[in-house]
Amino acid sequence: MADVVMPGMNGREFAGEVAKKSLVHRTLFVSGHTDDAIVRHEVLEPRLALLDKPFSPDSLLRRLREVLDGPADKAKP
C-alpha cells in the first residue's frame, strides 16, 4: 500500500523501487486527490488499484482483498 503523493518521490516510483527488490507484486495506491488529477499529472495510469481518502477500516480491508484476489495487471507496482 502506497500513498500517491509522498515527499521525495511519488507512490508509483516507490512501488517500482520495492518491486525491483521482489518484495511485493501488487500495490494498492491511496490518495486524497481526485482520480482525474492523479491521471492528469501522470502519477498513475487509469484503472490501477486506488482507494480514495478518507476511508474506513472496512473499506480498506475490502479494497485490499479485491487487490489480492483480482487481476495482477490492475495492481501492478
Buried (B, 14 or more C-beta within 10 A) or exposed (E): BBEBBEEEEBBBBBBBEBBEEEEEEBBBBBBEBEBEEBBEEEBBEEEBBBBBEEEEEEEBEEBBEBBEEEEEEEBBB
